[in-house]
């Protein structure tokens, strides 16, 4: 009797409340981004002027450019460094590679950010986009190294041995044999690092400085004086772009799964 009650009423209601808790704030964000009011409390009419103000703001485009530069650079550096670290590490020490680079994910990000800021100050390195790229690359290695390590261990080592026996160097083997075979995990880790870097606030707050404002820092500077409809419009725009990226990735995955007749 109790089992039937839980399966018929409790678990569906529990799932309903959980999904409502997750998606109602996003729905409210979308609705109030079209609200014709300086304040996000109370509906006064429909308008798109906040989107027009958003896309006409030069500060938004500068922050977006900085975020794209930092995220793209972190993706390229972390993936290339992780691939080289896993491939060129000695066989006896290769087991320690994922443990070493996964440890930075266990450290609180604010501790890592303060430590990097202290290191840059000690070395006299001016903070800006280069230091922020270095910080995001360090975080990216915590994701890319374990993923690439696991994928590399699953490969058939006979391909590597055959490439070396035919006269290819280690670099040629990595570039022409290993990297193409590991393309799915490389793309997946690249997307993961891009999302983490594009959305990061803590490292940007400590390591970017006043001259390199990213989108999270721009949003933080706008909401310090209160909620603004422009912030809602920016959030909805980022939400739509992220959704399109996910749909594109899913469509490519489905096309790869289709077997031609």
SVG drawing of the C-alpha trace seen along z (x, -y; Angstrom):
<svg xmlns="http://www.w3.org/2000/svg" viewBox="-2 -52 64 56">
<polyline fill="none" stroke="black" stroke-width="0.4" points="0.0,0.0 2.7,-2.4 4.8,-1.4 1.9,-2.1 1.4,-5.5 5.0,-6.5 5.2,-5.3 1.9,-7.0 2.0,-10.2 5.1,-11.0 7.8,-10.4 6.0,-12.2 5.2,-15.2 8.8,-15.2 10.1,-15.3 7.6,-18.0 8.8,-20.3 12.5,-19.6 12.1,-20.5 10.0,-23.5 12.7,-24.7 15.3,-24.4 13.4,-25.9 11.0,-28.5 13.9,-31.0 14.9,-30.6 11.4,-31.2 11.1,-34.3 14.4,-35.5 13.1,-35.2 9.8,-36.9 11.2,-39.9 13.8,-40.5 10.9,-41.7 9.4,-43.8 8.9,-47.5 10.2,-48.6 13.5,-49.8 13.0,-47.3 12.4,-43.6 9.5,-43.5 6.0,-43.9 5.0,-43.5 4.3,-46.9 4.3,-45.9 6.1,-44.1 9.3,-45.7 12.5,-44.7 14.4,-47.9 16.6,-46.1 18.0,-43.8 18.5,-46.9 20.4,-48.5 22.4,-45.4 23.6,-45.0 24.3,-48.7 26.6,-48.7 30.3,-48.7 31.2,-47.4 29.2,-44.2 31.1,-43.5 34.5,-44.2 33.6,-41.8 32.4,-39.2 35.6,-39.5 37.7,-39.1 35.7,-36.0 36.0,-34.4 39.8,-35.1 40.4,-33.6 38.1,-30.6 39.5,-29.8 43.1,-30.1 42.5,-28.0 40.9,-25.3 43.8,-25.2 46.5,-25.2 44.9,-22.8 44.0,-20.2 47.5,-20.4 49.3,-20.2 47.2,-17.4 47.7,-15.4 51.5,-15.9 51.6,-15.1 49.7,-11.8 51.6,-10.7 55.1,-11.7 55.0,-10.6 57.0,-7.5 55.1,-4.3 56.0,-3.8 54.8,-7.3 51.8,-7.5 49.4,-6.3 50.3,-9.4 49.4,-11.9 45.6,-12.0 46.0,-12.0 48.4,-15.0 46.2,-17.1 42.9,-16.1 44.0,-17.5 43.4,-21.1 39.7,-20.3 39.6,-19.2 41.1,-22.5 38.6,-25.3 38.7,-27.7 39.1,-30.8 42.2,-29.2 43.6,-28.5 42.8,-32.1 44.5,-33.7 47.5,-31.4 47.9,-32.4 47.5,-36.0 50.1,-35.8 52.5,-34.0 52.0,-36.6 52.6,-39.4 55.7,-37.7 57.1,-37.3 56.1,-40.8 53.8,-39.7 51.1,-42.3 47.6,-40.8 45.5,-40.8 44.4,-38.5 47.6,-36.5 47.4,-35.7 43.7,-34.9 44.5,-32.5 47.1,-30.8 44.7,-30.3 41.9,-28.9 44.5,-26.6 45.4,-25.3 41.8,-24.5 41.3,-23.1 44.1,-20.6 42.2,-19.1 39.4,-18.2 41.4,-17.3 44.2,-15.2 42.0,-12.6 39.7,-12.4 42.5,-12.1 44.4,-9.7 41.4,-7.3 40.8,-7.5 44.5,-6.9 44.6,-3.8 41.6,-2.4 43.4,-2.7 44.9,0.3 48.7,-0.1 49.4,1.8 48.7,-1.3 51.3,-3.2 53.8,-0.4 53.1,0.0 53.6,-3.8 56.9,-3.7 58.1,-0.6 57.3,-2.2 59.7,-5.1 57.4,-7.8 58.7,-9.9 56.8,-10.2 55.5,-13.7 54.3,-12.3 52.7,-9.4 50.9,-11.7 49.8,-14.1 48.8,-11.6 47.7,-8.5 46.8,-9.2 45.1,-12.6 42.7,-11.5 41.7,-8.4 41.0,-10.4 39.1,-13.1 35.7,-12.5 37.3,-12.9 39.3,-15.9 36.1,-17.6 34.3,-16.7 37.1,-18.0 37.4,-21.2 33.7,-21.9 33.9,-21.3 36.9,-23.6 35.3,-26.3 32.1,-26.3 34.0,-26.3 36.3,-29.1 33.6,-31.2 31.5,-31.0 34.2,-31.4 34.0,-34.3 36.3,-33.7 39.6,-33.4 38.5,-36.4 37.9,-38.5 41.4,-37.8 43.5,-37.3 42.0,-39.6 42.6,-43.0 40.7,-46.2 41.9,-46.2 40.5,-42.8 36.8,-42.6 35.0,-39.4 31.3,-38.8 30.9,-37.4 32.8,-40.5 30.6,-42.7 27.4,-41.1 28.7,-41.4 29.5,-45.1 25.9,-45.7 24.0,-43.8 26.0,-45.5 23.5,-48.4 20.5,-46.2 18.8,-43.8 18.7,-45.3 16.6,-44.2 19.8,-44.5 21.4,-41.7 18.3,-39.6 18.5,-40.2 22.2,-39.3 21.5,-36.1 18.7,-35.1 21.0,-35.7 23.7,-33.5 21.1,-30.9 19.9,-30.8 23.4,-30.6 24.2,-27.7 21.1,-25.9 21.9,-26.2 25.4,-24.8 23.9,-21.8 21.5,-21.2 24.3,-21.4 26.4,-18.9 23.5,-16.5 22.6,-16.8 26.2,-16.0 26.2,-13.0 23.0,-11.7 24.4,-12.0 27.5,-10.0 25.3,-7.3 23.4,-6.8 24.7,-3.9 24.5,-4.3 22.7,-1.6"/>
</svg>
